Amino acid sequence: MKERIIQASEDEIIKRGLKFSIRDVAKHLGISTKTVYQYVESKESIIGAIVERSISEMRNAEKEIMEDSSLSLRHKLHQTLALLPRGFVFQDIHILEELKQRYPAQWQEVDNYVRKGWDNIRLLVEEGVATGQIREFDLELFIQVYIGAFYHLMERRHAARNGLSLEKALGQMVDLLLVGIYKEGPK
């Protein structure tokens, strides 16, 4: 039942954003709010479970990418940097901003993952530099630029102005970081 409550909550987030209520979830499932509270502590705990599952899903997807021998180093790097969980309810930039503002503890989990989940990227870059596929560069600066750009994408003004989904915006950002703006190398 807890899984059904979490899934119904995800459906409500897609419809209403994080302004959904436990009553909305109960109505969605055709049960009482009292029944919902028998399985979950609070709305915050539901959101925490969704965040936790999403981060776990991203780690698993990242592992799959890293283990996929059919992908080149370049493709692994691009896919890992542009990774979002499948069906992620927080793909809407506005919902991520709402999470940051209204649920700081749950946001902290997302922020920790974004700031500290760089082990596989480090491995790919080290391999790329060692094999001559990637030039040497300041990886820590690259990470800071990525994080800054990622958080900028989340700002409501940017999202509203450009009408991009987080997935599309993130893909374009990664292309810019990895390939740049030149058609060919600088002349």
C-alpha positions as CSV (number, residue, x, y, z in Angstrom):
1,M,0.0,0.0,0.0
2,K,2.9,2.4,0.7
3,E,4.1,2.0,-2.8
4,R,0.6,2.8,-4.2
5,I,0.5,5.9,-2.0
6,I,3.9,7.0,-3.3
7,Q,2.8,6.4,-6.9
8,A,-0.5,8.3,-6.3
9,S,1.6,11.1,-4.8
10,E,3.8,11.3,-7.9
11,D,0.6,11.5,-10.1
12,E,-0.6,14.3,-7.9
13,I,2.7,16.1,-8.2
14,I,2.5,15.9,-11.9
15,K,-1.0,17.4,-11.8
16,R,-0.7,19.9,-8.9
17,G,3.0,20.4,-8.2
18,L,4.1,20.1,-4.6
19,K,0.9,21.8,-3.5
20,F,-0.9,18.4,-3.4
21,S,-2.4,17.3,-0.1
22,I,-2.7,14.0,1.6
23,R,-6.4,14.4,1.0
24,D,-5.7,14.5,-2.8
25,V,-3.7,11.3,-2.5
26,A,-6.4,9.6,-0.5
27,K,-9.1,10.7,-3.0
28,H,-6.9,9.5,-5.9
29,L,-6.7,6.0,-4.3
30,G,-10.3,5.9,-3.1
31,I,-9.3,5.6,0.6
32,S,-9.5,7.7,3.6
33,T,-6.7,10.1,4.8
34,K,-6.5,8.0,8.0
35,T,-5.6,5.0,5.9
36,V,-2.9,7.0,4.1
37,Y,-1.4,8.0,7.5
38,Q,-1.3,4.4,8.6
39,Y,1.4,3.9,5.9
40,V,3.2,7.2,5.7
41,E,4.2,9.6,8.4
42,S,3.6,12.9,6.5
43,K,3.6,14.6,3.1
44,E,7.3,15.4,3.7
45,S,8.1,11.7,4.2
46,I,6.4,10.9,0.9
47,I,8.4,13.6,-0.9
48,G,11.5,12.2,0.8
49,A,10.7,8.7,-0.5
50,I,10.2,10.0,-4.0
51,V,13.5,11.9,-3.9
52,E,15.3,8.9,-2.4
53,R,13.9,6.6,-5.1
54,S,14.8,9.1,-7.9
55,I,18.4,9.4,-6.7
56,S,18.7,5.6,-6.4
57,E,17.3,5.3,-9.9
58,M,19.9,7.8,-11.3
59,R,22.7,5.8,-9.6
60,N,21.4,2.6,-11.1
61,A,21.1,4.2,-14.6
62,E,24.6,5.6,-14.3
63,K,25.9,2.2,-13.4
64,E,24.2,0.7,-16.5
65,I,25.8,3.4,-18.7
66,M,29.2,2.8,-17.2
67,E,28.9,-1.0,-17.7
68,D,27.6,-0.7,-21.3
69,S,30.5,-1.9,-23.4
70,S,28.7,-0.8,-26.6
71,L,29.0,2.9,-25.7
72,S,32.1,4.9,-26.4
73,L,33.7,6.9,-23.7
74,R,32.3,10.1,-25.3
75,H,28.7,8.7,-25.3
76,K,29.1,7.5,-21.7
77,L,30.3,10.9,-20.6
78,H,27.4,12.7,-22.4
79,Q,24.7,10.3,-21.2
80,T,26.0,10.4,-17.6
81,L,26.1,14.2,-17.5
82,A,22.6,14.5,-19.0
83,L,21.1,11.8,-16.9
84,L,17.7,12.3,-15.3
85,P,15.6,9.4,-13.7
86,R,13.0,7.9,-16.0
87,G,9.5,9.2,-15.1
88,F,11.1,11.6,-12.7
89,V,8.3,13.8,-11.3
90,F,10.8,16.6,-10.6
91,Q,11.7,16.9,-14.3
92,D,9.6,20.0,-14.4
93,I,11.9,22.9,-13.5
94,H,9.1,24.6,-11.6
95,I,8.6,21.6,-9.3
96,L,12.3,21.4,-8.5
97,E,12.3,25.1,-7.6
98,E,9.3,24.5,-5.4
99,L,11.1,21.6,-3.8
100,K,14.0,23.8,-3.0
101,Q,11.8,26.5,-1.5
102,R,9.2,24.4,0.5
103,Y,11.1,21.2,1.4
104,P,14.7,22.1,2.4
105,A,15.5,18.7,3.9
106,Q,14.4,16.8,0.8
107,W,16.1,19.4,-1.4
108,Q,19.3,18.9,0.5
109,E,19.3,15.2,-0.7
110,V,19.0,16.4,-4.3
111,D,21.7,19.0,-3.8
112,N,24.1,16.5,-2.2
113,Y,23.7,14.2,-5.1
114,V,24.3,17.0,-7.6
115,R,27.4,18.3,-5.7
116,K,28.9,15.0,-4.7
117,G,27.9,12.3,-7.3
118,W,30.8,12.8,-9.6
119,D,32.8,9.6,-9.1
120,N,31.9,8.1,-12.5
121,I,32.5,11.3,-14.3
122,R,35.9,11.5,-12.7
123,L,36.7,7.9,-13.9
124,L,35.5,8.7,-17.5
125,V,37.6,11.9,-17.7
126,E,40.7,10.1,-16.2
127,E,40.3,7.4,-18.8
128,G,39.7,9.9,-21.6
129,V,42.8,11.9,-20.7
130,A,44.9,8.7,-20.3
131,T,43.8,7.4,-23.7
132,G,44.1,10.8,-25.4
133,Q,40.4,11.1,-26.2
134,I,40.0,14.1,-23.9
135,R,42.5,17.0,-23.4
136,E,43.6,17.8,-19.9
137,F,41.5,20.4,-18.1
138,D,40.5,21.5,-14.7
139,L,37.8,19.0,-13.8
140,E,36.9,20.8,-10.5
141,L,36.2,23.9,-12.5
142,F,34.2,21.9,-15.0
143,I,32.1,20.5,-12.2
144,Q,31.4,23.9,-10.7
145,V,30.4,25.3,-14.1
146,Y,28.1,22.3,-14.6
147,I,26.5,22.7,-11.2
148,G,26.1,26.5,-11.6
149,A,24.5,26.0,-15.1
150,F,22.2,23.2,-13.8
151,Y,20.9,25.4,-11.0
152,H,20.5,28.3,-13.4
153,L,18.3,26.1,-15.5
154,M,16.0,25.6,-12.5
155,E,15.3,29.2,-12.1
156,R,11.7,30.1,-13.0
157,R,12.7,33.0,-15.2
158,H,15.0,30.9,-17.4
159,A,12.5,28.1,-17.7
160,A,9.6,30.4,-18.5
161,R,11.6,32.5,-21.0
162,N,12.8,29.5,-23.0
163,G,10.0,27.0,-22.5
164,L,12.3,24.1,-22.3
165,S,11.9,20.9,-20.3
166,L,14.6,20.1,-17.8
167,E,15.6,17.1,-19.9
168,K,16.0,19.1,-23.1
169,A,17.7,22.0,-21.4
170,L,20.1,19.7,-19.6
171,G,21.0,17.9,-22.9
172,Q,21.7,21.3,-24.6
173,M,23.8,22.4,-21.6
174,V,25.9,19.2,-21.7
175,D,26.4,19.6,-25.5
176,L,27.7,23.1,-24.9
177,L,30.1,21.9,-22.1
178,L,31.4,18.9,-24.0
179,V,31.4,20.1,-27.6
180,G,31.3,23.9,-27.4
181,I,29.9,26.2,-30.0
182,Y,32.4,25.8,-32.8
183,K,31.5,23.6,-35.8
184,E,35.1,22.4,-35.9
185,G,38.1,23.1,-33.7
186,P,39.2,26.7,-33.3
187,K,41.2,28.2,-36.2
